[in-house]
């Protein structure tokens, strides 16, 4: 998924996955800083991968999840 907002500076791409983290320029807009951290936690629980990159303008987020059942084989 992608958007055309102001984007996330390259040096902040890792920080935006922390709970309650907000970019300085976003502190005056609505939000709690939980969205991407919750998404990242769920993806991690499912052995997935979350990638963030510049969308010029905006940000692009890609999510890769393993096929259902493959990470629990024999369970």
PQR file of N, CA, C, O and H, with PARSE charges and radii, in Angstrom:
ATOM      1  N   UNK A   1       0.845  -1.160   0.000 -0.4000 1.5000
ATOM      2  CA  UNK A   1       0.000   0.000   0.000 -0.0000 2.0000
ATOM      3  C   UNK A   1       0.893   1.226   0.000  0.5500 1.7000
ATOM      4  O   UNK A   1       2.044   1.161   0.430 -0.5500 1.4000
ATOM      5  N   UNK A   2       0.376   2.327  -0.473 -0.4000 1.5000
ATOM      6  CA  UNK A   2       1.154   3.554  -0.523 -0.0000 2.0000
ATOM      7  C   UNK A   2       0.240   4.751  -0.325  0.5500 1.7000
ATOM      8  O   UNK A   2      -0.980   4.660  -0.459 -0.5500 1.4000
ATOM      9  H   UNK A   2      -0.559   2.380  -0.823  0.4000 1.0000
ATOM     10  N   UNK A   3       0.869   5.881  -0.001 -0.4000 1.5000
ATOM     11  CA  UNK A   3       0.125   7.127   0.086 -0.0000 2.0000
ATOM     12  C   UNK A   3       0.928   8.217  -0.601  0.5500 1.7000
ATOM     13  O   UNK A   3       2.048   7.982  -1.054 -0.5500 1.4000
ATOM     14  H   UNK A   3       1.861   5.956   0.108  0.4000 1.0000
ATOM     15  N   UNK A   4       0.360   9.395  -0.677 -0.4000 1.5000
ATOM     16  CA  UNK A   4       1.044  10.514  -1.321 -0.0000 2.0000
ATOM     17  C   UNK A   4       1.238  11.661  -0.339  0.5500 1.7000
ATOM     18  O   UNK A   4       1.299  12.824  -0.737 -0.5500 1.4000
ATOM     19  H   UNK A   4      -0.550   9.586  -0.310  0.4000 1.0000
ATOM     20  N   UNK A   5       1.334  11.331   0.947 -0.4000 1.5000
ATOM     21  CA  UNK A   5       1.542  12.340   1.986 -0.0000 2.0000
ATOM     22  C   UNK A   5       2.971  12.860   1.980  0.5500 1.7000
ATOM     23  O   UNK A   5       3.683  12.725   0.985 -0.5500 1.4000
ATOM     24  H   UNK A   5       1.284  10.386   1.271  0.4000 1.0000
ATOM     25  N   UNK A   6       3.393  13.458   3.100 -0.4000 1.5000
ATOM     26  CA  UNK A   6       4.726  14.053   3.173 -0.0000 2.0000
ATOM     27  C   UNK A   6       5.865  13.038   3.224  0.5500 1.7000
ATOM     28  O   UNK A   6       7.027  13.410   3.063 -0.5500 1.4000
ATOM     29  H   UNK A   6       2.815  13.568   3.909  0.4000 1.0000
ATOM     30  N   UNK A   7       5.550  11.769   3.444 -0.4000 1.5000
ATOM     31  CA  UNK A   7       6.578  10.736   3.472 -0.0000 2.0000
ATOM     32  C   UNK A   7       7.276  10.629   4.818  0.5500 1.7000
ATOM     33  O   UNK A   7       6.948  11.340   5.767 -0.5500 1.4000
ATOM     34  H   UNK A   7       4.606  11.467   3.575  0.4000 1.0000
ATOM     35  N   UNK A   8       8.243   9.728   4.877 -0.4000 1.5000
ATOM     36  CA  UNK A   8       9.022   9.488   6.088 -0.0000 2.0000
ATOM     37  C   UNK A   8      10.492   9.603   5.703  0.5500 1.7000
ATOM     38  O   UNK A   8      10.953   8.887   4.813 -0.5500 1.4000
ATOM     39  H   UNK A   8       8.509   9.150   4.106  0.4000 1.0000
ATOM     40  N   UNK A   9      11.231  10.488   6.355 -0.4000 1.5000
ATOM     41  CA  UNK A   9      12.650  10.607   6.039 -0.0000 2.0000
ATOM     42  C   UNK A   9      13.371   9.268   6.218  0.5500 1.7000
ATOM     43  O   UNK A   9      13.035   8.499   7.118 -0.5500 1.4000
ATOM     44  H   UNK A   9      10.857  11.069   7.078  0.4000 1.0000
ATOM     45  N   UNK A  10      14.352   8.992   5.370 -0.4000 1.5000
ATOM     46  CA  UNK A  10      15.073   7.707   5.404 -0.0000 2.0000
ATOM     47  C   UNK A  10      15.583   7.376   6.804  0.5500 1.7000
ATOM     48  O   UNK A  10      15.535   6.218   7.219 -0.5500 1.4000
ATOM     49  H   UNK A  10      14.625   9.617   4.639  0.4000 1.0000
ATOM     50  N   UNK A  11      16.065   8.365   7.528 -0.4000 1.5000
ATOM     51  CA  UNK A  11      16.595   8.130   8.876 -0.0000 2.0000
ATOM     52  C   UNK A  11      15.530   7.808   9.906  0.5500 1.7000
ATOM     53  O   UNK A  11      15.860   7.420  11.027 -0.5500 1.4000
ATOM     54  H   UNK A  11      16.104   9.306   7.192  0.4000 1.0000
ATOM     55  N   UNK A  12      14.273   7.957   9.559 -0.4000 1.5000
ATOM     56  CA  UNK A  12      13.173   7.702  10.493 -0.0000 2.0000
ATOM     57  C   UNK A  12      12.401   6.428  10.182  0.5500 1.7000
ATOM     58  O   UNK A  12      11.510   6.046  10.942 -0.5500 1.4000
ATOM     59  H   UNK A  12      14.005   8.272   8.649  0.4000 1.0000
ATOM     60  N   UNK A  13      12.727   5.765   9.078 -0.4000 1.5000
ATOM     61  CA  UNK A  13      11.942   4.595   8.659 -0.0000 2.0000
ATOM     62  C   UNK A  13      11.894   3.502   9.725  0.5500 1.7000
ATOM     63  O   UNK A  13      10.862   2.848   9.881 -0.5500 1.4000
ATOM     64  H   UNK A  13      13.450   6.075   8.461  0.4000 1.0000
ATOM     65  N   UNK A  14      12.978   3.289  10.457 -0.4000 1.5000
ATOM     66  CA  UNK A  14      12.982   2.270  11.507 -0.0000 2.0000
ATOM     67  C   UNK A  14      12.223   2.755  12.744  0.5500 1.7000
ATOM     68  O   UNK A  14      11.539   1.975  13.406 -0.5500 1.4000
ATOM     69  H   UNK A  14      13.816   3.820  10.331  0.4000 1.0000
ATOM     70  N   UNK A  15      12.350   4.045  13.049 -0.4000 1.5000
ATOM     71  CA  UNK A  15      11.705   4.603  14.249 -0.0000 2.0000
ATOM     72  C   UNK A  15      10.188   4.549  14.198  0.5500 1.7000
ATOM     73  O   UNK A  15       9.546   4.402  15.238 -0.5500 1.4000
ATOM     74  H   UNK A  15      12.906   4.679  12.511  0.4000 1.0000
ATOM     75  N   UNK A  16       9.598   4.663  13.014 -0.4000 1.5000
ATOM     76  CA  UNK A  16       8.134   4.713  12.926 -0.0000 2.0000
ATOM     77  C   UNK A  16       7.478   3.393  13.313  0.5500 1.7000
ATOM     78  O   UNK A  16       6.253   3.324  13.419 -0.5500 1.4000
ATOM     79  H   UNK A  16      10.120   4.782  12.169  0.4000 1.0000
ATOM     80  N   UNK A  17       8.269   2.345  13.525 -0.4000 1.5000
ATOM     81  CA  UNK A  17       7.711   1.068  13.971 -0.0000 2.0000
ATOM     82  C   UNK A  17       7.664   0.969  15.505  0.5500 1.7000
ATOM     83  O   UNK A  17       7.142  -0.006  16.044 -0.5500 1.4000
ATOM     84  H   UNK A  17       9.264   2.401  13.439  0.4000 1.0000
ATOM     85  N   UNK A  18       8.200   1.961  16.198 -0.4000 1.5000
ATOM     86  CA  UNK A  18       8.169   1.976  17.663 -0.0000 2.0000
ATOM     87  C   UNK A  18       6.810   2.480  18.140  0.5500 1.7000
ATOM     88  O   UNK A  18       6.242   3.400  17.551 -0.5500 1.4000
ATOM     89  H   UNK A  18       8.624   2.754  15.760  0.4000 1.0000
ATOM     90  N   UNK A  19       6.297   1.881  19.199 -0.4000 1.5000
ATOM     91  CA  UNK A  19       5.019   2.318  19.773 -0.0000 2.0000
ATOM     92  C   UNK A  19       5.090   3.764  20.218  0.5500 1.7000
ATOM     93  O   UNK A  19       6.070   4.187  20.830 -0.5500 1.4000
ATOM     94  H   UNK A  19       6.759   1.134  19.677  0.4000 1.0000
ATOM     95  N   UNK A  20       4.061   4.510  19.911 -0.4000 1.5000
ATOM     96  CA  UNK A  20       3.870   5.899  20.314 -0.0000 2.0000
ATOM     97  C   UNK A  20       4.858   6.875  19.675  0.5500 1.7000
ATOM     98  O   UNK A  20       4.933   8.030  20.094 -0.5500 1.4000
ATOM     99  H   UNK A  20       3.265   4.166  19.413  0.4000 1.0000
ATOM    100  N   UNK A  21       5.614   6.436  18.674 -0.4000 1.5000
ATOM    101  CA  UNK A  21       6.566   7.324  18.011 -0.0000 2.0000
ATOM    102  C   UNK A  21       5.846   8.162  16.965  0.5500 1.7000
ATOM    103  O   UNK A  21       5.068   7.637  16.169 -0.5500 1.4000
ATOM    104  H   UNK A  21       5.553   5.498  18.334  0.4000 1.0000
ATOM    105  N   UNK A  22       6.104   9.454  16.969 -0.4000 1.5000
ATOM    106  CA  UNK A  22       5.533  10.351  15.980 -0.0000 2.0000
ATOM    107  C   UNK A  22       6.646  11.211  15.416  0.5500 1.7000
ATOM    108  O   UNK A  22       7.509  11.672  16.164 -0.5500 1.4000
ATOM    109  H   UNK A  22       6.736   9.881  17.616  0.4000 1.0000
ATOM    110  N   UNK A  23       6.642  11.433  14.125 -0.4000 1.5000
ATOM    111  CA  UNK A  23       7.587  12.363  13.525 -0.0000 2.0000
ATOM    112  C   UNK A  23       7.307  13.755  14.076  0.5500 1.7000
ATOM    113  O   UNK A  23       6.165  14.087  14.390 -0.5500 1.4000
ATOM    114  H   UNK A  23       5.941  11.058  13.518  0.4000 1.0000
ATOM    115  N   UNK A  24       8.330  14.546  14.190 -0.4000 1.5000
ATOM    116  CA  UNK A  24       8.174  15.895  14.748 -0.0000 2.0000
ATOM    117  C   UNK A  24       7.089  16.685  14.015  0.5500 1.7000
ATOM    118  O   UNK A  24       6.272  17.351  14.650 -0.5500 1.4000
ATOM    119  H   UNK A  24       9.259  14.276  13.935  0.4000 1.0000
ATOM    120  N   UNK A  25       7.077  16.613  12.689 -0.4000 1.5000
ATOM    121  CA  UNK A  25       6.097  17.402  11.927 -0.0000 2.0000
ATOM    122  C   UNK A  25       4.673  16.860  12.064  0.5500 1.7000
ATOM    123  O   UNK A  25       3.725  17.524  11.646 -0.5500 1.4000
ATOM    124  H   UNK A  25       7.741  16.072  12.173  0.4000 1.0000
ATOM    125  N   UNK A  26       4.505  15.665  12.642 -0.4000 1.5000
ATOM    126  CA  UNK A  26       3.181  15.064  12.793 -0.0000 2.0000
ATOM    127  C   UNK A  26       2.599  15.270  14.183  0.5500 1.7000
ATOM    128  O   UNK A  26       1.466  14.861  14.438 -0.5500 1.4000
ATOM    129  H   UNK A  26       5.275  15.126  12.982  0.4000 1.0000
ATOM    130  N   UNK A  27       3.333  15.881  15.071 -0.4000 1.5000
ATOM    131  CA  UNK A  27       2.885  16.011  16.460 -0.0000 2.0000
ATOM    132  C   UNK A  27       1.645  16.888  16.620  0.5500 1.7000
ATOM    133  O   UNK A  27       0.958  16.790  17.637 -0.5500 1.4000
ATOM    134  H   UNK A  27       4.254  16.213  14.864  0.4000 1.0000
ATOM    135  N   UNK A  28       1.347  17.730  15.654 -0.4000 1.5000
ATOM    136  CA  UNK A  28       0.175  18.600  15.753 -0.0000 2.0000
ATOM    137  C   UNK A  28      -1.027  18.057  14.999  0.5500 1.7000
ATOM    138  O   UNK A  28      -2.066  18.715  14.944 -0.5500 1.4000
ATOM    139  H   UNK A  28       1.905  17.809  14.828  0.4000 1.0000
ATOM    140  N   UNK A  29      -0.906  16.870  14.415 -0.4000 1.5000
ATOM    141  CA  UNK A  29      -2.022  16.249  13.697 -0.0000 2.0000
ATOM    142  C   UNK A  29      -2.580  15.102  14.533  0.5500 1.7000
ATOM    143  O   UNK A  29      -1.867  14.561  15.379 -0.5500 1.4000
ATOM    144  H   UNK A  29      -0.062  16.336  14.459  0.4000 1.0000
ATOM    145  N   UNK A  30      -3.832  14.719  14.318 -0.4000 1.5000
ATOM    146  CA  UNK A  30      -4.420  13.631  15.088 -0.0000 2.0000
ATOM    147  C   UNK A  30      -3.659  12.321  14.892  0.5500 1.7000
ATOM    148  O   UNK A  30      -3.113  12.061  13.820 -0.5500 1.4000
ATOM    149  H   UNK A  30      -4.411  15.159  13.631  0.4000 1.0000
ATOM    150  N   UNK A  31      -3.633  11.516  15.922 -0.4000 1.5000
ATOM    151  CA  UNK A  31      -3.002  10.206  15.865 -0.0000 2.0000
ATOM    152  C   UNK A  31      -2.272   9.907  17.145  0.5500 1.7000
ATOM    153  O   UNK A  31      -1.983  10.806  17.935 -0.5500 1.4000
ATOM    154  H   UNK A  31      -4.077  11.727  16.793  0.4000 1.0000
ATOM    155  N   UNK A  32      -1.971   8.626  17.351 -0.4000 1.5000
ATOM    156  CA  UNK A  32      -1.321   8.222  18.592 -0.0000 2.0000
ATOM    157  C   UNK A  32       0.059   7.613  18.373  0.5500 1.7000
ATOM    158  O   UNK A  32       0.794   7.392  19.335 -0.5500 1.4000
ATOM    159  H   UNK A  32      -2.206   7.896  16.710  0.4000 1.0000
ATOM    160  N   UNK A  33       0.419   7.339  17.129 -0.4000 1.5000
ATOM    161  CA  UNK A  33       1.707   6.711  16.880 -0.0000 2.0000
ATOM    162  C   UNK A  33       1.686   5.217  17.109  0.5500 1.7000
ATOM    163  O   UNK A  33       2.733   4.616  17.352 -0.5500 1.4000
ATOM    164  H   UNK A  33      -0.178   7.519  16.347  0.4000 1.0000
ATOM    165  N   UNK A  34       0.526   4.607  17.038 -0.4000 1.5000
ATOM    166  CA  UNK A  34       0.418   3.160  17.260 -0.0000 2.0000
ATOM    167  C   UNK A  34       0.219   2.352  15.985  0.5500 1.7000
ATOM    168  O   UNK A  34       0.512   1.156  15.974 -0.5500 1.4000
ATOM    169  H   UNK A  34      -0.324   5.095  16.840  0.4000 1.0000
ATOM    170  N   UNK A  35      -0.265   2.962  14.919 -0.4000 1.5000
ATOM    171  CA  UNK A  35      -0.646   2.225  13.721 -0.0000 2.0000
ATOM    172  C   UNK A  35       0.411   1.287  13.171  0.5500 1.7000
ATOM    173  O   UNK A  35       0.199   0.076  13.129 -0.5500 1.4000
ATOM    174  H   UNK A  35      -0.503   3.933  14.928  0.4000 1.0000
ATOM    175  N   UNK A  36       1.544   1.823  12.748 -0.4000 1.5000
ATOM    176  CA  UNK A  36       2.577   0.973  12.148 -0.0000 2.0000
ATOM    177  C   UNK A  36       3.212   0.037  13.166  0.5500 1.7000
ATOM    178  O   UNK A  36       3.638  -1.060  12.804 -0.5500 1.4000
ATOM    179  H   UNK A  36       1.716   2.808  12.782  0.4000 1.0000
ATOM    180  N   UNK A  37       3.287   0.442  14.434 -0.4000 1.5000
ATOM    181  CA  UNK A  37       3.873  -0.455  15.435 -0.0000 2.0000
ATOM    182  C   UNK A  37       2.988  -1.680  15.652  0.5500 1.7000
ATOM    183  O   UNK A  37       3.500  -2.783  15.847 -0.5500 1.4000
ATOM    184  H   UNK A  37       2.941   1.333  14.728  0.4000 1.0000
ATOM    185  N   UNK A  38       1.668  -1.501  15.620 -0.4000 1.5000
ATOM    186  CA  UNK A  38       0.751  -2.637  15.757 -0.0000 2.0000
ATOM    187  C   UNK A  38       0.838  -3.546  14.531  0.5500 1.7000
ATOM    188  O   UNK A  38       0.860  -4.770  14.659 -0.5500 1.4000
ATOM    189  H   UNK A  38       1.253  -0.605  15.461  0.4000 1.0000
ATOM    190  N   UNK A  39       0.885  -2.948  13.359 -0.4000 1.5000
ATOM    191  CA  UNK A  39       1.019  -3.731  12.127 -0.0000 2.0000
ATOM    192  C   UNK A  39       2.314  -4.536  12.164  0.5500 1.7000
ATOM    193  O   UNK A  39       2.319  -5.727  11.852 -0.5500 1.4000
ATOM    194  H   UNK A  39       0.867  -1.953  13.255  0.4000 1.0000
ATOM    195  N   UNK A  40       3.412  -3.885  12.547 -0.4000 1.5000
ATOM    196  CA  UNK A  40       4.708  -4.572  12.606 -0.0000 2.0000
ATOM    197  C   UNK A  40       4.683  -5.725  13.597  0.5500 1.7000
ATOM    198  O   UNK A  40       5.252  -6.781  13.318 -0.5500 1.4000
ATOM    199  H   UNK A  40       3.409  -2.918  12.800  0.4000 1.0000
ATOM    200  N   UNK A  41       4.036  -5.552  14.752 -0.4000 1.5000
ATOM    201  CA  UNK A  41       3.952  -6.616  15.755 -0.0000 2.0000
ATOM    202  C   UNK A  41       3.172  -7.818  15.221  0.5500 1.7000
ATOM    203  O   UNK A  41       3.578  -8.962  15.429 -0.5500 1.4000
ATOM    204  H   UNK A  41       3.574  -4.694  14.978  0.4000 1.0000
ATOM    205  N   UNK A  42       2.071  -7.568  14.545 -0.4000 1.5000
ATOM    206  CA  UNK A  42       1.261  -8.661  13.993 -0.0000 2.0000
ATOM    207  C   UNK A  42       2.037  -9.398  12.904  0.5500 1.7000
ATOM    208  O   UNK A  42       2.021 -10.627  12.850 -0.5500 1.4000
ATOM    209  H   UNK A  42       1.741  -6.639  14.377  0.4000 1.0000
ATOM    210  N   UNK A  43       2.705  -8.656  12.052 -0.4000 1.5000
ATOM    211  CA  UNK A  43       3.496  -9.283  10.987 -0.0000 2.0000
ATOM    212  C   UNK A  43       4.612 -10.128  11.586  0.5500 1.7000
ATOM    213  O   UNK A  43       4.869 -11.240  11.124 -0.5500 1.4000
ATOM    214  H   UNK A  43       2.718  -7.657  12.096  0.4000 1.0000
ATOM    215  N   UNK A  44       5.278  -9.601  12.618 -0.4000 1.5000
ATOM    216  CA  UNK A  44       6.345 -10.344  13.283 -0.0000 2.0000
ATOM    217  C   UNK A  44       5.814 -11.648  13.889  0.5500 1.7000
ATOM    218  O   UNK A  44       6.482 -12.679  13.808 -0.5500 1.4000
ATOM    219  H   UNK A  44       5.070  -8.698  12.993  0.4000 1.0000
ATOM    220  N   UNK A  45       4.624 -11.614  14.491 -0.4000 1.5000
ATOM    221  CA  UNK A  45       4.015 -12.813  15.086 -0.0000 2.0000
ATOM    222  C   UNK A  45       3.762 -13.890  14.039  0.5500 1.7000
ATOM    223  O   UNK A  45       3.712 -15.075  14.367 -0.5500 1.4000
ATOM    224  H   UNK A  45       4.081 -10.776  14.557  0.4000 1.0000
ATOM    225  N   UNK A  46       3.603 -13.493  12.800 -0.4000 1.5000
ATOM    226  CA  UNK A  46       3.330 -14.431  11.711 -0.0000 2.0000
ATOM    227  C   UNK A  46       4.556 -14.684  10.843  0.5500 1.7000
ATOM    228  O   UNK A  46       4.438 -15.140   9.706 -0.5500 1.4000
ATOM    229  H   UNK A  46       3.644 -12.530  12.533  0.4000 1.0000
ATOM    230  N   UNK A  47       5.740 -14.382  11.390 -0.4000 1.5000
ATOM    231  CA  UNK A  47       7.007 -14.601  10.676 -0.0000 2.0000
ATOM    232  C   UNK A  47       7.029 -13.890   9.327  0.5500 1.7000
ATOM    233  O   UNK A  47       7.614 -14.387   8.364 -0.5500 1.4000
ATOM    234  H   UNK A  47       5.836 -14.012  12.314  0.4000 1.0000
ATOM    235  N   UNK A  48       6.401 -12.747   9.263 -0.4000 1.5000
ATOM    236  CA  UNK A  48       6.353 -11.991   8.023 -0.0000 2.0000
ATOM    237  C   UNK A  48       7.415 -10.916   7.976  0.5500 1.7000
ATOM    238  O   UNK A  48       8.250 -10.798   8.872 -0.5500 1.4000
ATOM    239  H   UNK A  48       5.925 -12.343  10.045  0.4000 1.0000
ATOM    240  N   UNK A  49       7.365 -10.135   6.914 -0.4000 1.5000
ATOM    241  CA  UNK A  49       8.327  -9.058   6.705 -0.0000 2.0000
ATOM    242  C   UNK A  49       7.584  -7.797   6.281  0.5500 1.7000
ATOM    243  O   UNK A  49       6.680  -7.849   5.447 -0.5500 1.4000
ATOM    244  H   UNK A  49       6.687 -10.231   6.186  0.4000 1.0000
ATOM    245  N   UNK A  50       7.972  -6.673   6.859 -0.4000 1.5000
ATOM    246  CA  UNK A  50       7.392  -5.385   6.526 -0.0000 2.0000
ATOM    247  C   UNK A  50       8.504  -4.503   5.971  0.5500 1.7000
ATOM    248  O   UNK A  50       9.538  -4.317   6.613 -0.5500 1.4000
ATOM    249  H   UNK A  50       8.706  -6.631   7.536  0.4000 1.0000
ATOM    250  N   UNK A  51       8.289  -3.968   4.789 -0.4000 1.5000
ATOM    251  CA  UNK A  51       9.270  -3.082   4.158 -0.0000 2.0000
ATOM    252  C   UNK A  51       8.649  -1.709   3.955  0.5500 1.7000
ATOM    253  O   UNK A  51       7.484  -1.588   3.575 -0.5500 1.4000
ATOM    254  H   UNK A  51       7.449  -4.119   4.267  0.4000 1.0000
ATOM    255  N   UNK A  52       9.448  -0.673   4.214 -0.4000 1.5000
ATOM    256  CA  UNK A  52       9.018   0.699   4.009 -0.0000 2.0000
ATOM    257  C   UNK A  52       9.987   1.359   3.052  0.5500 1.7000
ATOM    258  O   UNK A  52      11.197   1.150   3.128 -0.5500 1.4000
ATOM    259  H   UNK A  52      10.394  -0.771   4.522  0.4000 1.0000
ATOM    260  N   UNK A  53       9.439   2.162   2.146 -0.4000 1.5000
ATOM    261  CA  UNK A  53      10.307   2.872   1.202 -0.0000 2.0000
ATOM    262  C   UNK A  53       9.629   4.146   0.735  0.5500 1.7000
ATOM    263  O   UNK A  53       8.423   4.326   0.907 -0.5500 1.4000
ATOM    264  H   UNK A  53       8.456   2.331   2.085  0.4000 1.0000
ATOM    265  N   UNK A  54      10.412   5.013   0.151 -0.4000 1.5000
ATOM    266  CA  UNK A  54       9.909   6.288  -0.357 -0.0000 2.0000
ATOM    267  C   UNK A  54       8.970   6.040  -1.533  0.5500 1.7000
ATOM    268  O   UNK A  54       9.247   5.201  -2.390 -0.5500 1.4000
ATOM    269  H   UNK A  54      11.392   4.867   0.011  0.4000 1.0000
ATOM    270  N   UNK A  55       7.870   6.765  -1.568 -0.4000 1.5000
ATOM    271  CA  UNK A  55       6.917   6.669  -2.675 -0.0000 2.0000
ATOM    272  C   UNK A  55       6.972   7.919  -3.550  0.5500 1.7000
ATOM    273  O   UNK A  55       6.337   7.961  -4.604 -0.5500 1.4000
ATOM    274  H   UNK A  55       7.644   7.447  -0.872  0.4000 1.0000
ATOM    275  N   UNK A  56       7.718   8.930  -3.128 -0.4000 1.5000
ATOM    276  CA  UNK A  56       7.966  10.182  -3.858 -0.0000 2.0000
ATOM    277  C   UNK A  56       6.746  10.784  -4.538  0.5500 1.7000
ATOM    278  O   UNK A  56       6.655  10.626  -5.756 -0.5500 1.4000
ATOM    279  H   UNK A  56       8.233   8.896  -2.272  0.4000 1.0000
ATOM    280  N   UNK A  57       5.830  11.432  -3.914 -0.4000 1.5000
ATOM    281  CA  UNK A  57       5.781  11.719  -2.486 -0.0000 2.0000
ATOM    282  C   UNK A  57       5.094  10.596  -1.729  0.5500 1.7000
ATOM    283  O   UNK A  57       4.453   9.729  -2.321 -0.5500 1.4000
ATOM    284  H   UNK A  57       5.904  11.560  -2.925  0.4000 1.0000
ATOM    285  N   UNK A  58       5.234  10.626  -0.438 -0.4000 1.5000
ATOM    286  CA  UNK A  58       4.581   9.654   0.424 -0.0000 2.0000
ATOM    287  C   UNK A  58       5.484   8.500   0.795  0.5500 1.7000
ATOM    288  O   UNK A  58       6.704   8.557   0.641 -0.5500 1.4000
ATOM    289  H   UNK A  58       5.755  11.331   0.044  0.4000 1.0000
ATOM    290  N   UNK A  59       4.849   7.451   1.287 -0.4000 1.5000
ATOM    291  CA  UNK A  59       5.569   6.251   1.708 -0.0000 2.0000
ATOM    292  C   UNK A  59       4.862   5.032   1.140  0.5500 1.7000
ATOM    293  O   UNK A  59       3.645   5.034   0.958 -0.5500 1.4000
ATOM    294  H   UNK A  59       3.858   7.405   1.412  0.4000 1.0000
ATOM    295  N   UNK A  60       5.629   4.005   0.864 -0.4000 1.5000
ATOM    296  CA  UNK A  60       5.089   2.737   0.380 -0.0000 2.0000
ATOM    297  C   UNK A  60       5.445   1.672   1.412  0.5500 1.7000
ATOM    298  O   UNK A  60       6.594   1.576   1.844 -0.5500 1.4000
ATOM    299  H   UNK A  60       6.618   4.004   1.012  0.4000 1.0000
ATOM    300  N   UNK A  61       4.464   0.880   1.799 -0.4000 1.5000
ATOM    301  CA  UNK A  61       4.659  -0.203   2.762 -0.0000 2.0000
ATOM    302  C   UNK A  61       4.287  -1.504   2.077  0.5500 1.7000
ATOM    303  O   UNK A  61       3.199  -1.630   1.515 -0.5500 1.4000
ATOM    304  H   UNK A  61       3.531   0.958   1.447  0.4000 1.0000
ATOM    305  N   UNK A  62       5.193  -2.472   2.126 -0.4000 1.5000
ATOM    306  CA  UNK A  62       4.931  -3.794   1.567 -0.0000 2.0000
ATOM    307  C   UNK A  62       4.994  -4.818   2.691  0.5500 1.7000
ATOM    308  O   UNK A  62       5.864  -4.756   3.560 -0.5500 1.4000
ATOM    309  H   UNK A  62       6.076  -2.370   2.583  0.4000 1.0000
ATOM    310  N   UNK A  63       4.069  -5.751   2.658 -0.4000 1.5000
ATOM    311  CA  UNK A  63       3.980  -6.794   3.677 -0.0000 2.0000
ATOM    312  C   UNK A  63       4.069  -8.144   2.988  0.5500 1.7000
ATOM    313  O   UNK A  63       3.328  -8.418   2.044 -0.5500 1.4000
ATOM    314  H   UNK A  63       3.362  -5.801   1.952  0.4000 1.0000
ATOM    315  N   UNK A  64       4.979  -8.986   3.461 -0.4000 1.5000
ATOM    316  CA  UNK A  64       5.090 -10.356   2.964 -0.0000 2.0000
ATOM    317  C   UNK A  64       4.823 -11.305   4.115  0.5500 1.7000
ATOM    318  O   UNK A  64       5.478 -11.228   5.155 -0.5500 1.4000
ATOM    319  H   UNK A  64       5.581  -8.763   4.228  0.4000 1.0000
ATOM    320  N   UNK A  65       3.860 -12.203   3.935 -0.4000 1.5000
ATOM    321  CA  UNK A  65       3.545 -13.230   4.921 -0.0000 2.0000
ATOM    322  C   UNK A  65       3.791 -14.586   4.297  0.5500 1.7000
ATOM    323  O   UNK A  65       3.506 -14.801   3.119 -0.5500 1.4000
ATOM    324  H   UNK A  65       3.328 -12.266   3.090  0.4000 1.0000
ATOM    325  N   UNK A  66       4.321 -15.498   5.089 -0.4000 1.5000
ATOM    326  CA  UNK A  66       4.510 -16.858   4.594 -0.0000 2.0000
ATOM    327  C   UNK A  66       3.149 -17.500   4.366  0.5500 1.7000
ATOM    328  O   UNK A  66       2.144 -17.063   4.927 -0.5500 1.4000
ATOM    329  H   UNK A  66       4.552 -15.323   6.046  0.4000 1.0000
ATOM    330  N   UNK A  67       3.124 -18.529   3.546 -0.4000 1.5000
ATOM    331  CA  UNK A  67       1.862 -19.216   3.302 -0.0000 2.0000
ATOM    332  C   UNK A  67       1.319 -19.797   4.597  0.5500 1.7000
ATOM    333  O   UNK A  67       2.075 -20.299   5.428 -0.5500 1.4000
ATOM    334  H   UNK A  67       3.941 -18.884   3.090  0.4000 1.0000
ATOM    335  N   UNK A  68       0.007 -19.725   4.764 -0.4000 1.5000
ATOM    336  CA  UNK A  68      -0.625 -20.242   5.972 -0.0000 2.0000
ATOM    337  C   UNK A  68      -0.259 -21.703   6.188  0.5500 1.7000
ATOM    338  O   UNK A  68      -0.324 -22.514   5.265 -0.5500 1.4000
ATOM    339  H   UNK A  68      -0.607 -19.317   4.089  0.4000 1.0000
ATOM    340  N   UNK A  69       0.124 -22.025   7.409 -0.4000 1.5000
ATOM    341  CA  UNK A  69       0.443 -23.412   7.749 -0.0000 2.0000
ATOM    342  C   UNK A  69       1.894 -23.780   7.561  0.5500 1.7000
ATOM    343  O   UNK A  69       2.354 -24.735   8.187 -0.5500 1.4000
ATOM    344  H   UNK A  69       0.177 -21.366   8.159  0.4000 1.0000
ATOM    345  N   UNK A  70       2.646 -23.071   6.728 -0.4000 1.5000
ATOM    346  CA  UNK A  70       4.034 -23.433   6.502 -0.0000 2.0000
ATOM    347  C   UNK A  70       4.893 -23.212   7.724  0.5500 1.7000
ATOM    348  O   UNK A  70       5.812 -23.993   7.968 -0.5500 1.4000
ATOM    349  H   UNK A  70       2.272 -22.295   6.219  0.4000 1.0000
ATOM    350  N   UNK A  71       4.625 -22.156   8.517 -0.4000 1.5000
ATOM    351  CA  UNK A  71       5.432 -21.908   9.693 -0.0000 2.0000
ATOM    352  C   UNK A  71       4.998 -22.746  10.887  0.5500 1.7000
ATOM    353  O   UNK A  71       5.656 -22.721  11.927 -0.5500 1.4000
ATOM    354  H   UNK A  71       3.878 -21.521   8.319  0.4000 1.0000
ATOM    355  N   UNK A  72       3.908 -23.482  10.755 -0.4000 1.5000
ATOM    356  CA  UNK A  72       3.428 -24.361  11.829 -0.0000 2.0000
ATOM    357  C   UNK A  72       3.371 -25.807  11.377  0.5500 1.7000
ATOM    358  O   UNK A  72       2.563 -26.576  11.896 -0.5500 1.4000
ATOM    359  H   UNK A  72       3.373 -23.502   9.910  0.4000 1.0000
ATOM    360  N   UNK A  73       4.199 -26.196  10.432 -0.4000 1.5000
ATOM    361  CA  UNK A  73       4.182 -27.557   9.915 -0.0000 2.0000
ATOM    362  C   UNK A  73       4.382 -28.559  11.051  0.5500 1.7000
ATOM    363  O   UNK A  73       5.287 -28.422  11.873 -0.5500 1.4000
ATOM    364  H   UNK A  73       4.856 -25.571  10.010  0.4000 1.0000
ATOM    365  N   UNK A  74       3.541 -29.535  11.074 -0.4000 1.5000
ATOM    366  CA  UNK A  74       3.630 -30.579  12.096 -0.0000 2.0000
ATOM    367  C   UNK A  74       2.973 -30.201  13.408  0.5500 1.7000
ATOM    368  O   UNK A  74       3.017 -30.978  14.362 -0.5500 1.4000
ATOM    369  H   UNK A  74       2.805 -29.647  10.406  0.4000 1.0000
ATOM    370  N   UNK A  75       2.371 -29.040  13.480 -0.4000 1.5000
ATOM    371  CA  UNK A  75       1.742 -28.608  14.730 -0.0000 2.0000
ATOM    372  C   UNK A  75       0.382 -29.227  14.880  0.5500 1.7000
ATOM    373  O   UNK A  75      -0.303 -28.981  15.873 -0.5500 1.4000
ATOM    374  H   UNK A  75       2.335 -28.408  12.705  0.4000 1.0000
TER
END
